[in-house]
């Protein structure tokens, strides 16, 4: 008896996947291939009459990849459920099949209209869907009433002519999502690192620590930035100007005010790489409250900004607009060339700045114009 009970349980468990598989609702999307009798695979109730097509309509969150970054999107869908749609033998005729095809066409029109609205950046997707769903219900009711529930072939022909004239012929649906491109993006970085001079400037000043604040605006892959750098420059010895000199017992302040242009060669989910060029002013300052003293010159150069995406998140969807927020760990290598003509001997050379920092960014993706 015990062995028989175990065998019964094993047979019941082995049958579970087959039973579950029979209830899986596989969806049939609209296509230019018309519906056939094989698309109606459901089992009608005992009291059922005629035929029935079960459609689903709505929108869902999907994901698209733009420059190796996975972005959330909204996509409308409309499908026939074959395993809950059925036709009794007496209703298997061309008129009835045409009626359900026209119903399916209306569902597809509603799907395309909803997708167009979502792609335009509508601020409330749920309200947009509710309006599209209400419009679909009214159209289906009009078709039902005009064709006497799909039994009047002449009425179905008139309806098709009316729909093609009023709404236009259906275009084939595309599974590809509209192309998204990165629009404007703002970034703010704080850096700390090491500075060393090379060339004759190295004979005047020791290497030391350095800081920088970077405010950048990007459009697509193009970056424009304002860079404020400051640090200390301890003196190696006596540094003279035409009418004064630097104190040797305390460091000067190394100050750079720069405008930069960069091109983001790589912008992926986990890292980005941006080479840039820079130009502006370089100031060595040793002023006190009652003793102003500084020398300045123009400077130019460039470098590379490497960002590792510690965190990336996206705002609530708004059709084709997707807000993006970044928190980055950043590394930057810069070279700036300066010649101080106000200092005796006109020391010249490259400043090498190697810095690590934190960055914050916010931007948005937009639908590309055709």
Secondary structure as GFF3:
##gff-version 3
##sequence-region A 1 370
A	DSSP	alpha_helix	2	22	.	.	.	ID=ss1
A	DSSP	beta_strand	27	29	.	.	.	ID=ss2
A	DSSP	three_ten_helix	37	39	.	.	.	ID=ss3
A	DSSP	beta_strand	51	52	.	.	.	ID=ss4
A	DSSP	beta_strand	55	66	.	.	.	ID=ss5
A	DSSP	beta_strand	69	81	.	.	.	ID=ss6
A	DSSP	three_ten_helix	82	84	.	.	.	ID=ss7
A	DSSP	beta_strand	86	87	.	.	.	ID=ss8
A	DSSP	three_ten_helix	89	91	.	.	.	ID=ss9
A	DSSP	alpha_helix	94	119	.	.	.	ID=ss10
A	DSSP	alpha_helix	125	146	.	.	.	ID=ss11
A	DSSP	alpha_helix	153	166	.	.	.	ID=ss12
A	DSSP	beta_strand	180	199	.	.	.	ID=ss13
A	DSSP	three_ten_helix	200	203	.	.	.	ID=ss14
A	DSSP	beta_strand	208	219	.	.	.	ID=ss15
A	DSSP	beta_strand	222	233	.	.	.	ID=ss16
A	DSSP	beta_strand	252	267	.	.	.	ID=ss17
A	DSSP	beta_strand	271	285	.	.	.	ID=ss18
A	DSSP	beta_strand	294	314	.	.	.	ID=ss19
A	DSSP	beta_strand	322	339	.	.	.	ID=ss20
A	DSSP	beta_strand	348	367	.	.	.	ID=ss21
###
